[in-house]
Amino acid sequence: MAAGRASGGGVVDDIRFDLRRMHETWMELFFPRQRNASSSVLGKWEPKTAREKVTYNTWYYLGIPIIGLLYPLVLLGVVLRFQSRRLDSAALRLGTVGVVFLFILLWGALTAASYVRFDGLTEGFFAVAAASTVAVVAAALAVGFRVIGGRVTTVLFAWPFAMTAIFLPPVVAALYSPTVAEVVLPRSESLAIWLLENPLDFADVNTYLKTRYDLEGLAFAGMWFGLSVPVGWVLGILVTLADLVRPKADGGDGGSDD
């Protein structure tokens, strides 16, 4: 429990603490000495002139509904952070080389098993081999960027490649195996139609994509790689938001700051 949180407080106290910290952070975007000002020698900055008071109060009350909308995302970020830290700590203990070796070992064993299962160099074997290659490369890049560290690097690169390691292997396997394709590709096409008719239905973006690209073959892989990037960014931003509002020492997730 962080300093500033009520000792032995319950869920309500934790929520109140989080909301206060978020609002102080919001105020500090434009005004000095707002966050954790009680521990500052100078104390919390307060407006003095009439103009400062109007600006300060306007920004203060504008932040209330915005913080209310953002807080559920913070809680989601805390949950995601708890899960990701468990994988993160294991990956950092193994190191980039160790993680790559482990993935090569696991996916290599699966590829070897598929060679025996499908009696040699068949489409089933190539499907598993292609999926294995994509998974290993994406996982290596994700861990590599995570080891480099830095909040921006982790959000921009590590999270998207981690999502790529999850999303892309089944699609790549579907390009080599009709059996897998019967399951994966129709669902991918349904998702593409929904995306074109809903979030991409603005400024003729969907029209441009429909006329420029045909969703077949490698386009499915391109689609899922394109999805993994923004999904990774969103998840990374949620975890970063959780870190800002509820630092790891406060969050009770047992993680240490990296």
C-alpha positions as CSV (number, residue, x, y, z in Angstrom):
1,M,0.0,0.0,0.0
2,A,1.4,3.3,-1.0
3,A,2.2,6.2,1.2
4,G,-0.8,8.4,1.1
5,R,-3.3,5.5,1.0
6,A,-5.3,5.0,4.1
7,S,-3.6,2.3,6.2
8,G,-5.8,-0.8,6.3
9,G,-8.3,1.0,4.0
10,G,-10.7,-1.0,1.9
11,V,-11.7,-0.9,-1.8
12,V,-13.4,2.5,-1.4
13,D,-10.3,4.1,0.0
14,D,-8.2,2.7,-2.8
15,I,-10.6,4.0,-5.4
16,R,-10.7,7.4,-3.7
17,F,-6.9,7.5,-3.6
18,D,-6.6,6.5,-7.3
19,L,-9.2,9.1,-8.4
20,R,-7.4,11.8,-6.4
21,R,-4.0,10.9,-7.9
22,M,-5.5,10.9,-11.4
23,H,-7.1,14.3,-10.9
24,E,-3.9,15.7,-9.5
25,T,-2.0,14.4,-12.5
26,W,-4.6,16.0,-14.8
27,M,-4.2,19.3,-13.0
28,E,-0.4,19.1,-13.3
29,L,-0.6,19.0,-17.0
30,F,-1.1,22.8,-16.9
31,F,-0.4,23.9,-13.3
32,P,2.7,23.3,-11.1
33,R,2.9,21.4,-7.8
34,Q,-0.4,19.6,-8.0
35,R,0.5,15.9,-7.6
36,N,1.7,14.7,-4.2
37,A,1.9,18.4,-3.1
38,S,1.3,17.5,0.5
39,S,4.8,16.1,0.7
40,S,6.3,19.1,-0.9
41,V,8.0,21.9,1.1
42,L,6.3,24.5,-1.1
43,G,2.9,22.9,-0.8
44,K,0.2,22.8,-3.5
45,W,0.2,25.7,-6.0
46,E,-3.0,27.8,-5.8
47,P,-4.2,30.4,-8.3
48,K,-4.0,34.0,-7.1
49,T,-5.3,36.3,-9.9
50,A,-8.9,36.2,-11.2
51,R,-7.7,34.9,-14.5
52,E,-5.7,32.1,-12.9
53,K,-8.7,31.2,-10.8
54,V,-11.1,30.9,-13.8
55,T,-8.6,28.9,-15.8
56,Y,-7.8,26.7,-12.8
57,N,-11.4,26.0,-11.9
58,T,-12.4,25.4,-15.5
59,W,-9.6,22.8,-15.9
60,Y,-10.5,21.3,-12.5
61,Y,-14.1,20.6,-13.3
62,L,-13.4,19.6,-16.9
63,G,-11.2,16.8,-15.5
64,I,-13.9,15.3,-13.3
65,P,-15.9,13.6,-16.1
66,I,-12.8,12.7,-18.0
67,I,-11.2,11.0,-15.0
68,G,-14.5,9.2,-14.4
69,L,-14.4,7.8,-18.0
70,L,-10.7,6.9,-17.8
71,Y,-10.8,5.1,-14.4
72,P,-12.3,1.8,-15.7
73,L,-9.5,1.7,-18.2
74,V,-7.0,2.1,-15.4
75,L,-8.5,-0.9,-13.6
76,L,-8.3,-2.9,-16.8
77,G,-4.7,-1.8,-17.1
78,V,-4.0,-3.0,-13.6
79,V,-5.4,-6.4,-14.4
80,L,-3.4,-6.6,-17.7
81,R,-0.2,-5.5,-15.8
82,F,-0.6,-8.2,-13.2
83,Q,-0.8,-10.9,-15.9
84,S,1.9,-9.4,-18.1
85,R,4.3,-9.0,-15.1
86,R,4.2,-12.7,-14.5
87,L,5.3,-13.4,-18.0
88,D,7.6,-10.5,-18.0
89,S,9.6,-11.6,-14.9
90,A,10.0,-15.1,-16.4
91,A,11.2,-13.7,-19.7
92,L,13.7,-11.3,-18.0
93,R,15.1,-14.2,-16.0
94,L,15.6,-16.2,-19.1
95,G,16.9,-13.3,-21.1
96,T,16.4,-12.8,-24.8
97,V,18.6,-15.8,-25.8
98,G,16.9,-18.0,-23.3
99,V,13.4,-17.1,-24.5
100,V,14.3,-17.6,-28.1
101,F,15.9,-20.9,-27.3
102,L,12.8,-22.0,-25.4
103,F,10.5,-21.0,-28.2
104,I,12.7,-22.7,-30.8
105,L,12.7,-25.8,-28.6
106,L,8.9,-25.8,-28.2
107,W,7.9,-24.9,-31.7
108,G,10.7,-27.1,-33.1
109,A,9.4,-30.1,-31.2
110,L,5.9,-29.3,-32.6
111,T,7.3,-29.0,-36.1
112,A,9.2,-32.3,-35.7
113,A,6.0,-33.9,-34.4
114,S,4.1,-32.6,-37.4
115,Y,6.7,-34.1,-39.8
116,V,6.0,-37.5,-38.2
117,R,2.3,-36.9,-38.0
118,F,1.9,-35.8,-41.6
119,D,4.4,-38.3,-43.0
120,G,7.0,-36.0,-44.3
121,L,7.0,-32.7,-46.3
122,T,3.3,-32.3,-46.6
123,E,1.1,-29.2,-46.4
124,G,0.4,-29.9,-42.8
125,F,4.1,-29.9,-42.0
126,F,4.7,-26.7,-43.9
127,A,1.8,-25.0,-42.1
128,V,3.2,-25.8,-38.7
129,A,6.8,-24.9,-39.8
130,A,5.6,-21.5,-41.1
131,A,3.6,-20.8,-37.9
132,S,6.6,-21.8,-35.8
133,T,8.9,-19.5,-37.6
134,V,6.5,-16.5,-37.2
135,A,6.0,-17.2,-33.5
136,V,9.7,-17.5,-32.8
137,V,10.7,-14.3,-34.7
138,A,7.8,-12.3,-33.2
139,A,8.5,-13.5,-29.6
140,A,12.2,-12.7,-30.0
141,L,11.5,-9.2,-31.2
142,A,8.9,-8.7,-28.3
143,V,11.4,-9.8,-25.7
144,G,14.3,-7.9,-27.3
145,F,12.5,-4.6,-27.3
146,R,11.3,-5.3,-23.7
147,V,14.9,-5.9,-22.6
148,I,15.9,-2.6,-24.2
149,G,13.4,-1.0,-21.9
150,G,11.8,2.4,-21.8
151,R,8.1,3.1,-21.6
152,V,7.9,4.3,-25.2
153,T,9.9,1.4,-26.7
154,T,7.8,-1.1,-24.8
155,V,4.5,0.4,-25.9
156,L,5.5,1.0,-29.5
157,F,7.4,-2.2,-30.2
158,A,7.3,-4.9,-27.5
159,W,3.5,-5.0,-27.1
160,P,2.7,-5.1,-30.9
161,F,5.3,-7.9,-31.5
162,A,3.9,-9.9,-28.5
163,M,0.4,-9.6,-30.1
164,T,1.9,-10.7,-33.4
165,A,3.3,-13.8,-31.8
166,I,-0.3,-14.6,-30.7
167,F,-2.3,-13.5,-33.7
168,L,-0.2,-14.4,-36.7
169,P,0.8,-18.1,-36.4
170,P,-2.7,-19.5,-36.9
171,V,-3.2,-17.3,-40.0
172,V,0.2,-18.3,-41.4
173,A,-0.7,-22.0,-40.8
174,A,-4.0,-21.4,-42.6
175,L,-2.1,-20.3,-45.7
176,Y,-0.5,-23.8,-46.0
177,S,-3.3,-26.0,-44.6
178,P,-6.9,-26.1,-46.1
179,T,-8.1,-27.7,-42.9
180,V,-6.8,-24.8,-40.8
181,A,-8.0,-22.4,-43.4
182,E,-11.6,-23.6,-43.2
183,V,-11.6,-22.4,-39.5
184,V,-9.4,-19.3,-39.6
185,L,-10.0,-17.6,-42.9
186,P,-13.8,-17.3,-42.9
187,R,-13.7,-15.8,-39.4
188,S,-10.9,-13.4,-40.5
189,E,-13.1,-12.3,-43.4
190,S,-16.1,-11.7,-41.2
191,L,-13.9,-9.6,-38.9
192,A,-12.6,-7.7,-41.9
193,I,-16.1,-6.9,-43.1
194,W,-17.2,-5.7,-39.6
195,L,-14.1,-3.5,-39.4
196,L,-14.7,-2.0,-42.8
197,E,-18.4,-1.3,-42.1
198,N,-17.9,0.1,-38.6
199,P,-14.6,1.6,-37.3
200,L,-13.1,2.1,-40.8
201,D,-16.3,3.7,-42.2
202,F,-15.0,7.2,-42.3
203,A,-13.2,9.5,-44.8
204,D,-13.6,6.7,-47.4
205,V,-11.0,4.6,-45.7
206,N,-13.1,1.4,-46.2
207,T,-13.6,2.3,-49.9
208,Y,-9.9,2.8,-50.4
209,L,-9.1,-0.6,-48.8
210,K,-11.7,-2.4,-50.7
211,T,-10.6,-1.0,-54.1
212,R,-6.9,-1.3,-53.4
213,Y,-6.6,-4.8,-51.7
214,D,-8.1,-8.2,-52.1
215,L,-8.4,-10.2,-48.9
216,E,-6.8,-13.4,-50.0
217,G,-3.5,-15.2,-49.5
218,L,-0.9,-13.1,-47.8
219,A,-3.4,-10.3,-47.3
220,F,-4.8,-12.3,-44.4
221,A,-1.4,-12.2,-42.7
222,G,-1.1,-8.5,-43.5
223,M,-4.5,-7.9,-42.0
224,W,-3.7,-9.7,-38.7
225,F,-0.3,-8.0,-38.5
226,G,-2.0,-4.7,-39.0
227,L,-4.4,-5.5,-36.2
228,S,-1.7,-6.7,-33.8
229,V,0.0,-3.3,-33.9
230,P,-2.9,-1.1,-32.7
231,V,-4.1,-3.8,-30.3
232,G,-0.6,-4.0,-28.8
233,W,-0.5,-0.2,-28.6
234,V,-3.8,-0.1,-26.8
235,L,-2.8,-2.8,-24.3
236,G,0.5,-1.1,-23.7
237,I,-1.1,2.3,-23.1
238,L,-3.5,0.8,-20.6
239,V,-0.7,-0.8,-18.7
240,T,1.3,2.5,-18.8
241,L,-1.8,4.4,-17.6
242,A,-2.1,1.9,-14.7
243,D,1.6,2.5,-13.9
244,L,1.1,6.2,-13.8
245,V,-2.0,6.1,-11.5
246,R,-1.1,3.1,-9.4
247,P,2.7,2.5,-9.5
248,K,3.8,-1.1,-9.2
249,A,4.8,-0.7,-5.6
250,D,1.2,0.6,-4.9
251,G,-0.7,-1.8,-7.0
252,G,-0.3,-4.9,-4.9
253,D,0.7,-6.9,-7.9
254,G,4.0,-7.8,-6.5
255,G,6.0,-6.3,-9.4
256,S,9.1,-4.2,-8.9
257,D,9.8,-1.3,-11.0
258,D,11.9,-2.0,-14.0
